[in-house]
C-alpha cells in the first residue's frame, strides 16, 4: 500500500493526517494486508462445511410467564381491573372521564412513573 492510498482513504474518511500518521497507518495496513494474504493461502478444500445452526451457550426453552394476569393481592389495584405490571406502580389511578368521574366501564388505568430528566 502506497502513501497515496492512505491519503485517498483519509480523504474519503474526511480526516486530516500528518506525514508521521500516514507512515504509521501505511505500516499498519501493510501488516493487516499481509495477514489477509496468509489467510488466503489456507487450504480449505478438504473441509466439509456444516450449515447447522445451534446455540452453543444453552438450549432455548419456552417458559410461560404471566406478566399481565390479575394482581397478586386483592387489596391492590386488582379491584380496578389492574395487571401484575400495573401493581408495581403505587400511584396508579383509574381513568377518568371528561367530568372527572372514575370511568367504571373501562379498564383504563393511568400510572405515574418517576421523572427521568
N, C-alpha and C positions, 0 to 999 in steps of 0.2 A: 504494500500500500504506500502510495506516494503522499508527500505533503499536500499536493494539490487536491488529493482525495479527501484528506482531513479538512482542508479549507472548504471544500464543497459541502461536506457533511455539516460543518459549523454554520455555513450559510443557510442550509436547509433547516437546521435547528434554531436559526436566528440567535446564535450566541457568538460572542467575540472571544478569540483565543490569542494568547501571547505566543511568541515563537517557541518558548520553552514548553508551554502546554501542548502545542501542536506536535512537537517532537515526542513528548511523553505519550500522547494519545496514539501516535504512529507506532511506537514501541508496543503499547498495549494491544492495539488492533492486530499487529503482526503476530503477537503471541496468541491471540484468540483465533485468528485465521489458521495459524499453524496447528492448533488443537483440532480445529474443524477438519483439516486435511488428514490428521491421524484418525479421526472418526470415520472419514470416508473410506479409509483403507481397511476397515474392519471387515472380516469375511463373515457374511451372514447367510450364505447360500444354503447351508445345511441345517439351519434353524427352522423348526416348524412354528408358524405363527399361531398363537392362541387368541381367539376372539371372544372368549368367555369373560364376561364382566362379573366381578364379585367384590363384595365388601371385605377387605382384609381386617377390619377392626372388630366388627361384631355382626351378628345376624340381625336383620331388621325384624322387629316384632310389632304387630298391630296391637295397640293397647286401647281399651275402651276408657275414655276419660270424659267425665261428665262435668263440664265447666259451666253449663247453663241450666242445670237442674234446679229444683227448689232449694231454697236456703236451708242451712242445717238446723237452725234453731227457730222455733215457732214465734218467739218474741221479736225476731228481727224483721227485716223488710219482706219476708215471705208473705206476710199478711197483705202487702200491697202488690203481690204478684211478682216479687223480685227473683233474682237468679243468684247463683253462687258468686258470680263476678260482682254483681251489684252489692252483695252482702259485704264486700270488702271496703265499701265507701260509707262510712258512718254518717255523712252529711247528706245522703241521698234523700230526695223528696219526690212525692208523686207529682206527675204532670198536672198542670192547672189549666183550666180553660180561660177564655178572654175575660171572664168575670172574676178570676182569681180563685174560683172554687176548684177543689181537687176533682180531677176527671176520673170518676169511678168506673166509667165504661171502658177505659183503655188500660193497657198495662205499661204505659209510658212512664218512665221514671227518670228524673234528672239527677245526675250525680255531680258532686262537687269534687274537683281534683285539685291538687296542690299547684300553685303557680310556679312555673319553672323559669320564668325570665323576669 
